Amino acid sequence: MTERTIAVIPARYGSTRFPGKPLAMIAGKPMIQWCYESVCRCPLFAEVLVATDDERISAAVAAFGGLAVMTDSAHQTGTDRIAEAIAGRQADLVVNVQGDEPLMSAAVLERLIARMRETGAEMGTAAVPFANTGRDPADPNAVKVVVDRRGFALYFSRSLIPFPRQGGAVAPPLLHWGLYAYRRDFLEQFVTWERGRLEGCAMLEQLRALEHGARILVIETAESSAGVDVPDDIKLIERQLRQAGRR
């Protein structure tokens, strides 16, 4: 039997750098609508939800025909919000798609879900070679990941890993893409774990999983994500939409 897979898009109104970001207009539509519609392009989802703590976002989702679930405003992470949103819903696999990724690739989502089903991995994510992104591996805002021979994460870091010692072989890291898939039972267990020292140091939630001995499958993709962190990023997204003929 095919595992029932649902997508959850966590979206909160408050943001230090960009308040109200999910409702920011991009080419005539709120960003959360672009995110929702991009995720719906993947045929493997039985259901797509927006998990929010704000009535304005919920109303915007309802206006374009989407499904929003109200969640507690006290949640510290998107993962906590997702765990609440799926309560009472049938789901074997849960995919966390960030609410500031308006151009999420359906092909990448399909690959991640397919690999999760094939391997039985408890958690999965995606990464892309830095050469495909134009990002600087030395940038601490660019999260790096290194993987083992089977494609499972060894470590995530804001620092450059592995350290390129003079005379050493070239072993570039991958740029981590903030996209996650979880088996439902693992997700429900994950949110009960306390933040560990590694997560508390680097402020990277996925390190909690590694610190507890979990294995994270990493699919490598040639496509890079196009997230919105600050208002100026909207112009870049609109340019990509025009280039793709979607505007």
Protein Blocks (a to p, Z undefined) as FASTA:
>chain_A
ZZdddddddddfbdfklghklmpceehiafklmmmmmmmmpmkbfbdcdddfbfklmmmm
mmnopacddddfkbmbfklmmmmmmgoiacfbdcdddfklmkbcfklmmmmmmmmmmnop
abdcddddfklnopafklmklccddddfkopafbdcfbdcddddehiacddddddddddd
ddfklmmmmmmpccdfklmmnopaklmmmmnopacdddddfbdcdddfbfklmmmmmmmm
mmnopZZ
